[in-house]
């Protein structure tokens, strides 16, 4: 874990909430002047604590009406088989998240799709035929009660 002081944590919390604010606005919110604020942010970026800046998009307004979670079991858990599956998932734009799990299920995927027909085509044409896949269990999201990016940062 990075050695962060209170100002660094406040910088991160502010940027996590609104990554578009100017450096001057950010500096004012955390009680710094602009030059040291920018130095701190750049240091956090260089240390890899800040990995990037992204716009949060409304998938439904862009035609991606459904979100599905898929539990994937593989035929083999050998490292090469795991890597092949992960690389295949990285190449599929519909797969928005891919997490390896411990226990009975090997991976959980977050998948977006335009509609059920498109998802069915994705499932049978791309996911179940991916390297080393033994089984896939899917659950369609009915509604989302909470979706917060990042991590909790206490003040």
N, C-alpha and C positions, 0 to 999 in steps of 0.2 A: 504494500500500500504506500502511496506517495506520502511524503511528509508535508502536510499542508497546514498553514496557519489559518486563523479565523478569516482573514481578508481573502485568501485563496478560496476558502469554502464559500464565502459570500459571492465572490466573482463567479464561481461555478454554478451556484444556485441561480443567480440572475441570468447568466447565459443559457442555462438549461431551460429556464422559463421563457426567454426571449433572445434568441441568438442573433436577431437582426438589429438590436440596438447599437447605436454608435459607441465608439470608445469613450467619448466625452460623457454620454449619458450613463454608461456603465461606471465610469470613474466617479461620477456624482452620487450614484446609488450606493457605492461601497466606501465613500469618504476618501478617495484619492484624487490626485490631479491626473490629467490624461497620460503624460509620459510614463510614470511608474505603473499605471494601470495596464498600458499596452505592453510594457516589459513583462509584467506578471502573466498576462494572457498568453503572450508568445512563449514564455517559459513553460506554461501548462500545456500548450500545444506541442512543443518540442519534446516534453517528457511523455507525451502520449496520453495524458490525462484527458485532454480534449481531443477526441478523435476526428471530429468534423462538425459541419453545420448543415442542417437539412431543413427543408420546408415540410410541414405536416400537411399532407394532401387528404382531401375527402374522396376516398375511393369510389363511393356510390355516385358522386357527381361526375366522376370520370368514367363511369360505366362498369366499375367493378362492384357489383351489387352483393356478392356473397364472400364470406370468409369461412374457410374450413380449416380445422385442425386435423392432422393425420398422424396416427401412431404407426410407425413403421418398424417391423422386425426384419432383420437380415438373416440370410442363410449362414453367414460366417461373420465372426467378430474379429477376424484377423486384421491387423493394422492396414494392410493393403486394400482389403475389401471395404473397410471403413472409409479410407481415403477416396476410393473410386466412387462410392455412394455420395460422399460429400461434394466431390467435384461435379458429379452429375447434377446435384441439387443447385449448386452455384450457377450452373448454366441455364436453369429454368427460371425465367423472370416471374412466373406465377408464385414461386416459392419465395416468400418474403423473409422467413426465419427458418433456420434448421438447427436444432439443438440435439446433441447426443445425450442420452440419459443412461443412468445405471438402472439395473433391474431387468424386468421382463421385456420391456420395450426398448429398442435401440435408439430411435430418433423420434422427435416430435417436430412436425412441420406446420408452419402457418402459411396457408395458401389463399390467394385471392383469385376470383374468377368473375367473369361477366354474368354468368347465369349457370343454372344446374346442368344444362346441356354441355356448355363449355367445360365445366368442371368434370363431368363424366368422361368427356373426350380426353382431358388432361390425365385423369386417373388411369384410364385403360391404355391410353396411347403413350404416356410418358412416365408416370410414376410407378405403376406396377411392373413396367418393363425395364426399369432402371437397374443398374448393376447390383446383383446380390440380394434383391428384394424377395423376402419369403412371404410376407403378408402386410396388408395395409388396412387399418381400421380408421374410419373417418367420422367426424362429427361436424355438422353444419352449425355455425354460430347463429343463434336466434336474435340476440341483442348483446350489446357491449355496455356493461355498467361502468367500467373503468378502463382507460387505456392511457397510461402516463409513461412517456419515454424517460430514459435516464435512471438515476438512482436517488433515493432520499438523501438530502443534505440538511443536517440539522444546523440551526443558526448558532 
